[in-house]
Amino acid sequence: MFDRPRLLQLFRERALKFGDFTLASGKKAKYYLDGKQITLHSEGLRLVSQGLLELMQGVECSAVGGMSIGADPIVAGILTVAAEQGKSLDGFLVRKESKGHGTQKYVEGPIQPGDKVVIVEDVVTTGGSSILAVDRVREFGAEVVLVLAIIDRMEGGRQNFADKNLPFQSLLTIEDFGLQPPQA
């Protein structure tokens, strides 16, 4: 069972930082949520994986994956928790750039064209990284049925997913930390 209060506590202790930051989206921010401080921590990854797997309940899919490097530990964690629960699930990783040798694929893992998959992300601002992963997975031939994030910064990502007919859910939002999204 996902322990939401404990995950919030871990984020406050390990991953929420204040200052002047430039996000992956290019936006400027006064706070930063470093998801890797959670997904590369044993208890944090377990909590995240349990929570995301709960959000996947009732979703018809055979695999979970996302943009490498951020999604790598999340994918591994979800696969481990799924196995502990007796659920069969494959994982995959999406490269930002194809490797210059071998198969030169963007999508790595045991998924096949036609598979229904879920994309995972640590922190969503505008959703750009996840949308790139979705585009690569669609080009591969798989169907994206859901996008999941640990945290939604509430800065346009949800709307950008909706504009592409992509269902989106997150475990937490910035409001869970007492922060407000910037006014447009």
Secondary structure as UniProt FT lines:
FT   HELIX           4..10
FT   HELIX           11..15
FT   STRAND          16..22
FT   TURN            24..25
FT   STRAND          28..33
FT   HELIX           36..39
FT   HELIX           42..55
FT   TURN            56..58
FT   STRAND          63..67
FT   TURN            68..71
FT   HELIX           72..84
FT   TURN            85..86
FT   STRAND          90..94
FT   TURN            102..103
FT   STRAND          107..108
FT   TURN            113..114
FT   STRAND          116..124
FT   HELIX           128..140
FT   STRAND          143..152
FT   HELIX           157..163
FT   TURN            164..165
FT   STRAND          168..173
FT   HELIX           174..177
//
